[in-house]
Amino acid sequence: MTKNSQKTVIPKKSKQKSKWSKLNHWLHLWLGLSSGIIVFIVALTGVLFIYCDNIIDGLAYDSLYVKEVKAQRLSPEEILKAFKQQKPERKASYYIIYRDPERTIKLASSTKERDLQFSWIDPYTGKVLDSGKAYDFFYVIAHIHSGHIPFGKTGNLIVEISVWIFLIELITGLILWWPKKWNSSTKKQSFTIKTKASFKRLNYDLHNVPGFYNLLPALFITVTGLIIVNKPLGNAAHKIFGGTPKAYSLFRDIKPKYDSTKTFAPLNPIIQKLFSKDKNIKQVKLSVAAKDSITTLYAVTAENIGLKGVENGKTFTINRYTGQEMEIPVKVMNGLEIDDWTMNLHIGFWAGWIGKTLTLFVGLICTALPVTGFIIWYGRTNKKKKEQLI
């Protein structure tokens, strides 16, 4: 009876383990094939976006600094008026002023057809030194990354589903990578790439080994991306860290009533006050009111302000009549900071060049994984077909 019972128990365990292994392999293969092209596009556009601010400023290098620092800068009102005279077809949306007196003003604008541009303006003369369309290019890249281009809200959903699948792929990939036995041979195979090998073996190693080293940072970027696009996850993050969802919308609702009898406060004192808050503040971003009836201005102070990321930044809403900051509820302010940190962590804006470089390598490996995975599947499928023909 003992022998018979042993014979019935051991095969059952082996069979059960085999089923889990097959299921994991099946999930990794078919989920990867079904989402591979989307993951590739999302990862590639993410990589292209990492250095967007450096590229935008790099293309306008000669216009980042003025040739002559004069005793008096023009007021922001005069700068905006000069810009409108030189670019009457364009509508200013915001501008960034630098503490460094040698830096030009960076102004964002658009046309009715969108055509986003940055212009660099001499703060002492009001002359537009240069305008570049790299802003519009990265706008398109960001919207392809989110799926909004070309499919709108449907594209957003497709990308979100693909990112969830990629999260599962990372977990199932780790299970597939994990050696059944740990010895010197399996350690070498699991942790090193055999460069002097056939293309098939090299591709297999390029899928497995970098995939393992990339696991934790890839999970990090994937989860922060999901927090940005998935409402339940975003709400959970805000609840945990004491924020409120849709903080930006609530923030924009904080405004005084329009009063046609009142005049707007001058902008220079507002900007000087923002700079005086902290000596580490190097840049101030100020919105341009789209209509005269808009009673608030939105300001950001930071060490570095990018298209999406803000380094050590803080957000303010300014009463246009008094020039004073308006009180923002604590939960709304926390919500804004949570959103900023999530975005900074996602795009590598959290540690200057170090953060961006690390995110670049992670993104490149994530871009390569669907390609190397497809080549592995295609090679095995072709091999089976050839064997059947023989």
NUGU-614530 format. One line per 4 residues: number of its first residue (from 0); for each residue x, y, z of C-alpha. Coordinates in pm, 1 decimal, decimal comma. Layout:
BEGIN
NUM> X/Y/Z  ...
***
This chain:
BEGIN
0> 0,0/0,0/0,0  288,1/240,3/82,2  457,7/189,2/-255,1  132,6/231,9/-443,6
4> 50,0/550,3/-256,9  397,0/687,7/-336,5  348,9/606,5/-703,8  21,0/796,0/-713,2
8> 140,9/1103,6/-518,2  470,9/1183,3/-692,0  340,7/1191,7/-1053,5  50,3/1410,9/-938,6
12> 285,8/1675,6/-798,0  504,3/1660,8/-1107,3  199,8/1698,1/-1332,5  69,3/1992,7/-1130,6
16> 404,0/2167,9/-1150,1  418,5/2103,9/-1522,0  75,2/2264,2/-1567,8  181,7/2582,0/-1385,5
20> 500,6/2595,0/-1590,5  308,4/2551,6/-1915,6  54,0/2816,9/-1815,9  329,0/3064,1/-1727,9
24> 507,4/2995,6/-2057,0  182,2/3028,3/-2251,9  96,1/3358,6/-2084,0  442,2/3502,1/-2142,2
28> 442,3/3398,0/-2507,6  94,5/3497,2/-2622,7  51,5/3806,4/-2409,9  390,5/3920,0/-2537,8
32> 300,0/3855,5/-2901,3  -39,8/4025,1/-2868,2  98,1/4342,5/-2710,5  454,0/4345,3/-2844,9
36> 411,9/4613,7/-3113,1  230,7/4849,3/-2870,5  491,2/4795,9/-2596,8  766,2/4859,5/-2853,1
40> 607,1/5190,2/-2963,6  534,9/5302,1/-2605,8  889,6/5221,5/-2490,3  1052,8/5379,8/-2797,4
44> 853,2/5704,6/-2770,5  929,3/5709,8/-2398,1  1301,4/5686,7/-2475,2  1274,3/5966,4/-2732,9
48> 1100,8/6191,0/-2477,8  1357,3/6154,4/-2196,9  1595,8/6421,7/-2326,4  1328,5/6642,3/-2486,0
52> 1419,7/6949,2/-2278,0  1791,3/6912,3/-2351,4  1720,1/6873,9/-2723,7  1480,2/7171,2/-2734,6
56> 1730,8/7399,1/-2562,9  2024,3/7248,4/-2751,7  1868,8/7336,6/-3088,3  1836,5/7697,9/-2973,6
60> 2178,2/7711,3/-2807,3  2284,9/8047,9/-2955,9  1962,6/8207,4/-2833,2  1967,3/8081,9/-2474,0
64> 2184,0/8373,4/-2361,2  2182,7/8744,6/-2442,4  2486,5/8909,6/-2595,0  2461,5/9206,3/-2361,2
68> 2320,4/9237,7/-2009,6  2164,7/9581,7/-1966,1  2072,9/9773,7/-1651,4  1696,5/9729,0/-1687,0
72> 1480,8/9443,7/-1809,8  1151,8/9501,0/-1986,2  842,9/9414,7/-1784,1  657,4/9090,6/-1870,2
76> 371,5/9300,9/-2008,9  616,2/9472,4/-2248,0  769,4/9136,7/-2344,7  427,5/8991,8/-2428,1
80> 334,5/9302,8/-2628,5  663,9/9286,1/-2823,8  610,7/8914,8/-2894,3  259,0/8982,2/-3026,4
84> 392,5/9252,9/-3257,4  658,6/9020,8/-3399,6  441,3/8707,0/-3408,1  81,1/8833,2/-3452,7
88> -44,3/8492,2/-3566,1  66,5/8321,3/-3246,7  -94,2/8300,6/-2902,9  133,2/8290,2/-2596,2
92> 43,1/8028,9/-2331,6  323,4/8059,6/-2075,2  678,9/8183,7/-2032,3  978,8/8097,6/-1815,4
96> 1197,5/8367,0/-1659,9  1544,1/8278,6/-1527,8  1726,7/8417,5/-1227,1  2045,0/8429,6/-1437,4
100> 2049,9/8779,4/-1595,3  2221,4/8639,3/-1905,8  1940,0/8397,6/-1987,9  1670,2/8482,0/-2239,8
104> 1299,7/8438,3/-2171,2  1154,2/8110,8/-2300,1  797,4/8158,0/-2424,9  555,0/7886,9/-2539,0
108> 297,5/7970,2/-2804,3  60,9/7812,7/-3055,1  -155,8/7889,2/-3357,1  -519,2/7793,7/-3422,2
112> -387,7/7482,7/-3599,8  -180,3/7395,7/-3287,3  174,8/7438,3/-3428,7  342,8/7460,5/-3088,5
116> 666,0/7655,8/-3060,9  912,2/7787,5/-2809,3  1055,8/8133,0/-2868,3  1361,0/8278,1/-2697,4
120> 1327,2/8650,8/-2627,5  1588,0/8904,7/-2520,4  1449,9/9037,3/-2187,5  1624,8/9374,1/-2240,0
124> 1501,8/9450,5/-2593,3  1196,8/9226,9/-2643,9  1344,3/9089,0/-2966,7  1257,8/8728,9/-3057,3
128> 1599,2/8572,5/-3113,6  1481,5/8228,9/-3226,5  1175,5/8005,4/-3250,9  1178,6/7626,8/-3279,8
132> 923,1/7357,0/-3360,2  1084,5/7087,2/-3147,1  808,6/7157,1/-2890,3  547,5/7042,6/-3143,6
136> 751,0/6732,2/-3230,3  771,1/6622,5/-2866,6  402,2/6702,0/-2818,4  330,5/6445,6/-3091,2
140> 577,3/6195,4/-2937,5  409,2/6229,8/-2595,0  64,9/6173,1/-2746,1  181,7/5867,5/-2942,0
144> 331,2/5740,2/-2615,1  -7,9/5772,3/-2444,3  -196,2/5632,5/-2745,0  -395,7/5952,1/-2795,4
148> -240,1/5985,2/-3140,5  -380,7/5847,3/-3365,1  -674,0/5677,9/-3185,1  -786,4/5929,6/-2920,1
152> -939,8/5787,7/-2602,9  -948,9/5438,9/-2757,5  -572,5/5461,6/-2802,4  -531,2/5558,0/-2435,3
156> -718,9/5241,5/-2338,6  -515,6/5022,7/-2576,5  -190,2/5153,9/-2429,1  -313,2/5108,6/-2072,1
160> -411,0/4744,7/-2140,7  -73,0/4684,9/-2306,2  108,8/4830,2/-2004,5  -86,9/4598,4/-1772,9
164> 13,3/4310,3/-1999,0  376,7/4424,7/-1986,4  357,3/4417,4/-1606,5  242,8/4053,1/-1626,7
168> 518,8/3988,1/-1881,0  781,8/4108,5/-1635,5  654,8/3872,1/-1365,7  613,8/3568,8/-1594,2
172> 953,7/3646,6/-1747,1  1117,6/3632,2/-1405,0  955,9/3291,7/-1342,8  1082,2/3164,4/-1678,8
176> 1429,6/3304,4/-1612,8  1458,0/3147,4/-1265,0  1686,2/2840,3/-1284,8  1550,4/2508,3/-1156,5
180> 1886,0/2443,5/-992,0  2145,8/2695,2/-876,7  2499,3/2592,3/-970,1  2797,3/2751,9/-1140,6
184> 2668,9/2660,1/-1486,5  2315,8/2798,3/-1439,8  2447,9/3111,9/-1269,2  2676,6/3185,0/-1561,3
188> 2396,0/3121,0/-1809,8  2147,5/3337,7/-1616,7  2367,3/3636,8/-1537,5  2601,2/3668,9/-1836,9
192> 2560,2/3708,9/-2211,9  2753,5/3461,7/-2422,4  2889,2/3694,1/-2690,2  3083,1/3426,7/-2878,8
196> 2779,6/3224,7/-2973,3  2536,1/3170,9/-3258,1  2284,6/3445,6/-3338,2  2007,1/3234,1/-3188,7
200> 2188,7/3192,1/-2855,7  2302,8/3554,4/-2849,0  1946,9/3677,6/-2908,5  1819,4/3444,6/-2635,8
204> 2074,0/3583,6/-2388,2  1993,0/3941,1/-2491,9  1630,6/3871,8/-2405,6  1690,3/3692,1/-2075,5
208> 1991,9/3854,2/-1910,5  1918,9/4228,1/-1963,6  1553,3/4145,4/-1897,7  1646,7/4023,3/-1549,0
212> 1875,5/4317,2/-1463,4  1609,7/4553,6/-1594,5  1327,6/4398,0/-1391,9  1306,2/4628,6/-1088,9
216> 1351,2/4964,2/-1268,7  1114,3/4846,9/-1545,0  854,5/4758,6/-1280,0  907,9/5101,8/-1127,6
220> 848,8/5285,1/-1456,9  555,8/5058,9/-1544,8  380,5/5112,3/-1211,3  429,1/5491,7/-1218,5
224> 292,6/5492,2/-1574,1  -14,2/5299,8/-1457,9  -63,8/5541,9/-1166,7  -71,7/5824,8/-1422,3
228> -325,3/5662,6/-1658,7  -531,9/5432,8/-1435,1  -788,8/5611,3/-1216,3  -819,5/5347,9/-937,8
232> -439,8/5327,5/-900,6  -407,4/5704,7/-913,0  -680,5/5745,2/-651,1  -509,5/5486,2/-429,2
236> -175,9/5672,3/-453,8  -343,3/5998,1/-353,6  -522,8/5831,0/-64,4  -201,2/5673,9/67,4
240> 1,5/5995,9/49,1  -269,5/6237,7/160,3  -357,0/6397,1/-172,3  -673,2/6430,5/-376,5
244> -743,1/6302,9/-730,4  -788,0/6558,7/-1010,1  -582,5/6805,1/-806,3  -496,8/7016,9/-1110,9
248> -864,6/7067,9/-1199,1  -947,4/7161,2/-839,4  -646,0/7392,0/-831,5  -770,2/7578,3/-1139,7
252> -1111,0/7626,9/-977,0  -954,3/7846,3/-708,1  -1017,0/8198,1/-841,2  -1176,4/8529,5/-746,1
256> -1486,7/8656,2/-925,7  -1439,5/8870,7/-1233,8  -1478,7/9242,2/-1167,4  -1462,2/9476,1/-1467,5
260> -1407,8/9778,1/-1239,4  -1074,3/9646,9/-1111,2  -733,4/9655,3/-1281,7  -473,0/9381,6/-1281,4
264> -161,5/9404,7/-1064,0  176,8/9450,3/-1242,1  368,1/9128,5/-1308,0  722,3/9230,5/-1212,9
268> 657,8/9244,3/-834,0  484,2/8904,3/-854,8  786,2/8747,6/-1024,6  1034,6/8910,0/-786,4
272> 835,6/8785,0/-488,7  836,3/8430,7/-629,6  1214,1/8440,6/-679,2  1265,7/8573,1/-325,7
276> 1105,0/8265,8/-166,8  1419,6/8056,4/-197,6  1770,5/8123,6/-328,6  1764,1/7778,7/-495,8
280> 1483,3/7888,4/-726,7  1640,3/7936,5/-1068,5  1330,4/7953,0/-1286,9  977,8/8094,0/-1260,6
284> 704,7/7982,2/-1497,8  400,0/8205,8/-1535,7  86,1/8140,0/-1737,9  -54,5/8388,7/-1988,3
288> -425,0/8452,3/-1936,5  -618,5/8346,4/-2245,1  -893,6/8604,0/-2181,2  -924,3/8929,9/-1989,0
292> -1195,2/8768,9/-1774,4  -951,2/8510,8/-1632,0  -876,7/8630,1/-1280,3  -584,6/8407,1/-1183,3
296> -234,0/8334,1/-1301,7  -63,6/7998,8/-1246,5  298,0/8000,5/-1140,6  568,1/7739,3/-1083,5
300> 899,2/7799,4/-906,9  1176,9/7542,2/-945,5  1542,3/7468,2/-1003,6  1453,8/7330,8/-1345,1
304> 1125,6/7337,1/-1538,9  1075,2/7098,1/-1830,2  791,1/7007,8/-2063,9  658,9/6751,3/-1815,1
308> 901,0/6733,8/-1525,3  970,0/6993,3/-1256,4  1279,4/6967,9/-1037,1  1223,4/7080,4/-675,8
312> 920,3/7277,9/-783,0  618,1/7434,0/-618,7  291,8/7552,0/-773,1  103,1/7872,8/-695,7
316> -214,7/8045,3/-805,7  -196,5/8425,6/-813,8  -486,4/8671,0/-779,4  -450,5/8899,2/-1082,5
320> -614,5/9191,6/-905,9  -400,2/9191,9/-590,8  -89,0/9007,2/-714,1  -108,5/8793,8/-399,9
324> -94,3/8416,2/-372,3  -425,2/8245,5/-311,0  -455,0/7979,7/-44,9  -457,9/7624,7/-180,1
328> -616,8/7349,4/34,0  -357,9/7109,6/177,9  -502,4/6804,7/2,1  -499,9/6983,3/-333,4
332> -137,6/7093,7/-282,2  -42,0/6738,8/-180,0  -222,8/6610,3/-488,0  -22,3/6842,2/-713,8
336> 304,0/6728,0/-552,6  207,0/6360,1/-585,7  128,4/6410,3/-956,0  458,3/6594,4/-1008,2
340> 661,5/6326,7/-831,0  488,2/6045,2/-1018,2  565,6/6213,5/-1349,4  925,2/6293,4/-1247,2
344> 986,3/5931,1/-1146,7  827,9/5803,7/-1467,8  1030,9/6019,0/-1708,4  1362,6/6018,1/-1518,6
348> 1342,2/6381,3/-1405,3  1409,0/6292,4/-1040,2  1790,4/6311,3/-1036,8  1914,5/6524,7/-1324,6
352> 2141,9/6348,3/-1573,3  2170,4/6039,6/-1353,0  1795,2/5984,0/-1348,2  1761,1/6049,0/-1720,0
356> 2052,4/5820,7/-1813,3  1921,0/5535,5/-1598,4  1574,2/5578,2/-1747,7  1727,3/5579,7/-2095,9
360> 1895,1/5239,3/-2042,7  1578,7/5095,4/-1887,6  1371,7/5224,7/-2178,4  1610,2/5087,4/-2441,0
364> 1598,5/4739,9/-2284,5  1217,3/4757,2/-2264,1  1213,6/4856,5/-2632,3  1435,2/4559,3/-2722,6
368> 1246,4/4293,5/-2522,6  948,9/4260,3/-2762,8  1192,2/4239,3/-3056,9  1420,9/3972,0/-2909,0
372> 1116,6/3784,3/-2777,1  956,3/3781,0/-3122,3  1280,6/3654,5/-3280,2  1293,8/3367,5/-3026,4
376> 932,2/3270,3/-3106,4  982,6/3304,2/-3482,7  1299,1/3093,2/-3475,9  1129,9/2813,1/-3281,6
380> 820,5/2819,9/-3505,1  1035,3/2799,6/-3820,0  1235,6/2513,2/-3671,3  918,4/2313,5/-3601,0
384> 793,4/2371,6/-3956,0  1123,2/2250,5/-4103,9  1119,2/1941,0/-3881,5  765,2/1858,2/-3995,3
388> 866,5/1890,0/-4360,0  1158,7/1653,9/-4303,9
***
